[in-house]
Structure formats: C-alpha cells, structure tokens
C-alpha cells in the first residue's frame, strides 16, 4: 500500500493579496544576491509616495477603519488591488493610531521604507513583512514595540544580513551632525526619508540641533535587522544599546569601506 503524500498547510494563505505579483511590485536589484557577487555601493530607494494615488488613499481609509474598530490584526494589503499595492511605497504616519494592533502583516508589499510612527504601535507582538524584497532597512523606532516577539522578514533583502553581508548605504549626516538641512523636505535617496521630525532615541524635536544618522544592527522580534537611527545629539547616539552579536559591534555610518564580520 503506497503512502499518502504529506500535505503542508500554507501559512500565508490569509496574508497574500490577490492578483498578479508582477503587477503589484517594482523590480529591485539594489543588493547582490550571493556572497560571490562583486561588492558595489548601495543607496536608499529614491521613490516618494504619491499621495494622490488611489492605493494610498485607500490605505489611509483602512488605517482609520482599523483605529476606529480597535482591531488586533492589520493586513491592509489584502484589501488592495495589485495596481493599488504597487502604488504604496511606505505607510502613512497615521499608523501611530493603531495602538490595539498586535499583528502587522505586510506580506509581499512594494514598500521601500517604513515611517518612524510604527514605533507608536505599542501593542505589536507580531510583524510579518515577508517577501517585501524592496524593504532593505527599518526605523530604529520599531524597537519601542516592547512586546514584539515574532517576526518574519526576508533577511536576504536587508543591508548587512549575516548570510552574505551586503553593504549599507553611506550616511552623510554622521555622528558629528549635519546642520542647515530642511528636515521637512529631504531627499530620500540621501537621507532615507522625505522628512525627519523627531529623534529616534529621545523622541524630542530637533529644534535647530544637527541631524546625526547612524546604523545599528538590533534584534526585532525573531530577526536582527538593520536599523536607521536619526539622533538629535551625540548623547543620544551614545545612549544606543550594544548591537547584536555577530554584527558590526558599534553604531556606524555605512559605506563601501565598512568592515563587517564574515558571512555565515
């Protein structure tokens, strides 16, 4: 008697959005895909969110609905068409209202960045941006979600991952501070965001203080992620915790000259 084939459940069945994946994503070749690939400088994605796009407007409505009904699971992309998902490259700052959400699902997104306001989602326990291959880094503010224990991230797509150590973008606003910047209108290709309003560490406004940007590799949920810190002072940089073991052992400014531990 022949054995019955084993059937595996699809754990992403309720997270995957409908429609053609190619129609919902832009291609990304920012990072090499193996440790044998030649090293080359990398940079942030330059896309700005089109705030008139139907997908963005629908997302704004979904955030308001979730905030109003106090839902604990928020998977907004499952309610967008493939074309609408392609129009969304970040989340709105209004996600700060989602203080009841325990699971944020962003499976298969076209995101290139997350806003620091995700750190206000203080009930968050699970974070799943799996197969979001254009999401190479995360805001340090995500560490404010103290209850976050479970995560599923496509770690081969992130800067400095332990599998083949792709480089980090060089940060021009280093620990010495950069003054004279219009923090309300930034070039995302240079700064990683179009605006920076508060310090990632102390949460205060900059009030004329110079912007200091550093990278740190820290554990978020089940993963060690590259976290971008926007600090208002040298004291805030000094207050950062020690990076995760096996990664660059101190906050740094990235760039092709950065020495990383060997890939695993």
C-alpha positions in Angstrom: 0.0 0.0 0.0 1.5 3.3 -1.1 2.0 6.1 1.4 -0.3 9.1 1.2 1.6 12.2 0.2 2.2 14.7 3.0 0.1 17.9 2.7 1.6 21.1 4.1 -0.5 24.0 5.1 0.0 27.4 3.5 0.7 29.7 6.5 0.5 32.7 4.2 -2.9 31.9 2.7 -4.6 34.7 4.6 -1.8 37.2 4.2 -1.2 37.0 0.4 -3.0 39.7 -1.5 -5.0 38.7 -4.7 -3.8 39.3 -8.2 -0.6 39.1 -10.2 2.5 39.5 -8.1 4.4 41.1 -11.0 1.6 43.7 -11.4 1.9 44.7 -7.7 5.7 45.1 -7.5 8.5 47.1 -9.0 11.8 45.2 -9.6 14.7 45.9 -7.3 18.4 45.0 -7.9 19.8 47.1 -5.1 21.6 44.2 -3.4 23.7 41.4 -4.7 22.0 38.0 -4.2 25.0 36.0 -3.1 28.3 36.3 -1.3 30.2 35.7 -4.5 28.7 38.8 -6.2 31.1 41.7 -6.5 30.7 44.4 -3.9 29.3 47.7 -5.0 28.0 50.8 -3.3 24.3 50.8 -2.4 21.9 53.6 -1.8 18.4 54.2 -0.4 15.4 54.0 -2.7 14.6 57.4 -4.1 10.8 56.9 -4.6 8.5 59.4 -3.0 5.0 58.4 -2.0 2.3 59.7 -4.5 -0.3 60.9 -2.0 -2.9 61.3 -4.8 -2.7 57.6 -5.8 -5.9 55.5 -5.3 -3.9 52.9 -3.4 -2.6 55.5 -0.9 -6.0 57.0 -0.4 -7.5 53.6 0.2 -4.7 52.8 2.7 -5.5 56.0 4.6 -9.1 54.8 4.9 -8.1 51.4 6.1 -5.9 52.8 8.8 -8.8 55.0 10.0 -11.1 52.0 10.0 -8.7 49.9 12.0 -8.1 52.6 14.5 -11.9 53.1 14.9 -12.7 49.4 15.5 -9.7 48.6 17.6 -8.8 45.5 15.6 -5.8 43.5 16.7 -4.7 42.2 13.2 -4.0 44.7 10.4 -3.2 43.3 7.0 -4.2 46.2 4.7 -2.6 45.0 1.5 -5.1 42.1 1.3 -7.8 44.7 0.7 -6.0 46.5 -2.2 -5.8 45.5 -5.8 -2.5 44.6 -7.4 -2.2 48.0 -9.0 -3.0 49.8 -5.7 -0.4 47.8 -3.8 2.2 48.9 -6.3 1.3 52.5 -5.6 2.2 52.2 -1.9 5.9 52.6 -1.1 5.5 53.5 2.6 2.9 53.5 5.3 1.2 56.7 6.5 2.2 58.4 9.8 -1.3 57.7 11.0 -0.4 54.1 11.8 0.6 55.7 15.1 -3.2 55.4 15.9 -3.1 51.6 15.7 -2.3 51.1 19.4 -4.5 48.0 19.6 -2.9 46.1 16.7 -1.0 43.1 17.8 -0.1 41.7 14.3 1.0 43.9 11.4 1.0 41.9 8.2 2.8 43.4 5.1 3.3 40.2 3.2 4.5 40.8 -0.4 4.5 44.6 -0.2 6.1 47.1 -2.6 7.3 49.1 0.4 10.8 50.8 0.3 10.6 52.3 3.8 8.5 52.4 7.0 7.7 55.6 8.9 9.1 56.0 12.4 5.5 56.2 13.7 5.3 52.4 13.6 7.1 52.7 17.0 3.8 54.0 18.4 2.1 50.7 17.7 2.9 49.7 21.3 0.7 46.5 21.4 2.5 45.0 18.5 3.5 41.4 19.0 4.0 40.1 15.5 5.5 41.7 12.4 5.4 40.0 9.0 6.8 42.0 6.1 7.8 38.7 4.5 8.7 38.8 0.7 8.8 42.6 0.8 12.0 42.5 -1.2 12.4 46.2 -1.6 12.4 46.8 2.2 16.1 46.8 3.0 16.1 48.5 6.4 13.8 49.6 9.3 13.4 52.6 11.5 15.1 52.4 15.0 11.7 53.4 16.4 10.5 49.9 15.8 12.4 48.9 19.0 9.8 50.8 21.0 7.4 48.0 20.4 8.5 46.2 23.6 6.1 43.3 23.2 7.2 42.4 19.7 8.4 38.8 19.8 7.5 37.2 16.5 8.7 38.4 13.1 9.1 37.0 9.6 11.4 39.1 7.4 13.1 38.2 4.1 16.5 38.8 5.6 18.4 38.2 2.3 16.9 41.5 1.2 18.3 43.6 4.1 21.5 45.5 4.4 24.3 43.7 6.3 22.5 40.4 6.6 24.5 37.6 8.1 24.1 35.3 5.0 26.3 37.4 2.7 26.9 40.8 4.3 25.8 43.2 1.6 26.9 46.8 2.3 25.0 49.6 4.0 24.3 53.0 2.3 26.8 55.7 3.3 25.2 58.2 5.7 26.2 61.8 5.0 24.8 63.1 8.3 27.2 61.3 10.5 27.8 61.3 14.3 29.3 64.8 14.0 25.9 66.2 13.0 24.6 67.9 9.8 23.2 71.4 10.2 21.3 73.6 7.7 19.1 70.7 6.5 15.4 71.3 5.8 14.2 68.3 7.9 10.7 68.7 6.5 11.9 68.3 2.9 14.7 65.7 2.5 15.9 63.7 -0.5 15.0 60.1 0.4 17.9 58.9 -1.7 20.3 60.6 0.6 18.5 60.5 4.0 16.2 57.5 3.7 13.1 59.6 4.2 11.4 62.7 2.9 11.1 64.2 6.4 12.5 63.6 9.9 10.6 65.2 12.7 11.8 63.7 16.0 14.8 62.0 17.4 14.8 58.2 17.2 16.2 57.9 20.7 14.7 60.6 22.9 11.6 61.4 20.7 12.2 65.2 21.0 12.1 67.6 18.1 15.4 68.7 16.6 14.8 72.4 17.4 17.9 73.5 15.4 20.0 70.6 16.6 22.1 68.9 13.9 20.9 65.6 12.5 23.1 62.6 13.3 22.4 59.4 11.4 23.9 56.0 12.3 23.2 52.4 11.5 22.9 49.8 14.2 22.0 46.1 13.8 19.5 45.1 16.5 17.1 42.3 17.3 13.5 43.0 16.5 11.2 40.1 17.1 12.9 36.9 15.8 15.3 38.8 13.5 18.3 41.0 13.6 17.6 44.0 11.4 19.5 47.0 10.1 18.0 50.0 12.0 18.4 53.6 10.9 18.8 56.0 13.8 18.1 59.7 13.4 19.5 61.3 16.5 19.5 64.9 17.8 22.7 64.8 19.8 25.9 62.9 20.4 24.4 61.9 23.8 21.6 60.1 22.1 24.0 58.2 19.8 26.0 57.3 22.9 22.8 56.0 24.6 22.1 53.4 21.9 22.3 49.8 23.1 25.1 47.4 22.0 24.4 45.9 18.6 23.5 42.3 18.3 26.4 39.8 18.5 27.9 38.8 15.2 27.3 42.1 13.5 29.2 45.4 13.3 30.0 45.9 17.0 29.2 49.7 17.2 26.9 52.2 15.5 28.3 53.2 12.1 27.7 55.3 9.0 27.9 52.5 6.4 29.6 52.9 3.1 31.7 50.6 1.0 34.7 50.8 3.4 32.7 49.4 6.3 34.3 46.1 7.6 31.7 43.6 8.5 32.1 40.1 10.1 32.4 37.2 7.7 29.2 35.9 6.3 27.8 32.7 7.8 
